[in-house]
Amino acid sequence: MTKIWKMGISPDNFISDTQDLTNEELGVYFRLLCYAWKKEAYLPNNIERLQRIGQGCDLKIIKYLLEQFFKKDERGYYCKAQKEEFDWVVEKSGKATESANRRWNKTQSESTSERNANYSHSYNHNKIIKFKEKQFDEIWSKLKVKRGAKSKALKAYIKLYGKKDMPENDFIIEKFNAKCDSVTEKIFIPHFSTWLNEQMWTEELITENKTSNDNFGIAIRDPYRNLTFWKKGRRMPQDFDGDIIKKYKEGEISDEAMEKLNITV
């Protein structure tokens, strides 16, 4: 098992993401992060075990923290931002070890500090920033309309990255391009930096398509337009529980997705 002893935390993001937690919830959340860091950024898929890690805290606290800050796959629960940082540290630590070994073979007179690869959190942070820049470049290249300065948009993306309410990259691309398609004049398309800062992916778009005369030219809202996201356990602020429940009863949404949506039938 790979062990990385330094766990980096961005104070600004950590404080802003945990403002609504009680002191007990905050303590349990930090314990879970520390435990996951020593286990390759994964928590066990065992609620009782997680409750013991949280020092016997209320089960409701564990469930709430998992829902708000963690995702789940076949290995267990993981925090997206923490796992990405861990993967970067592991990759760079391996390369650092190889480099240190090569220097050692060249000369036995090097000092211990020169032989060992000591990567500080600040170094890891810079590498993570480069990773985020690469992610942003992929998004930028797929936008139908590139409004505003790319540098400002990148700054907005980095600021938003890793927060619990940030959607996946594909979702960002799809929603912004949908905004572009919803207007006929490019001047009405917001700068991408503004779109990110104001979280405009939650906006309900009004298309300019003509409807039948029976509707007096008013576009009819499709209540199931976000079905693909409901299936993944995600929803938009303008979605109604009744629409989601209907699709669940029709067998199009799984029990697991309904649990993530926090909707009880």
Secondary structure, DSSP 8 states (H G I E B T S, - for coil): ----------HHHHHHHTTT--HHHHHHHHHHHHHHHHTTT-B-S-HHHHHHHTTS--HHHHHHHHHHH-EEETTEEE-HHHHHHHHHHHHHHHHHHHHHHHHHHH-TTS-HHHHS----HHHHHHHHHHHHHHHHHHHHHT-SS--S-HHHHHHHHHHHTT-TT---HHHHHHHHHHHHHT-S-GGGS--HHHHHHTTGGG----------GGGTT-----TTTTHHHHTTT---TT--HHHHHHHHHTT-S-HHHHHHTT---
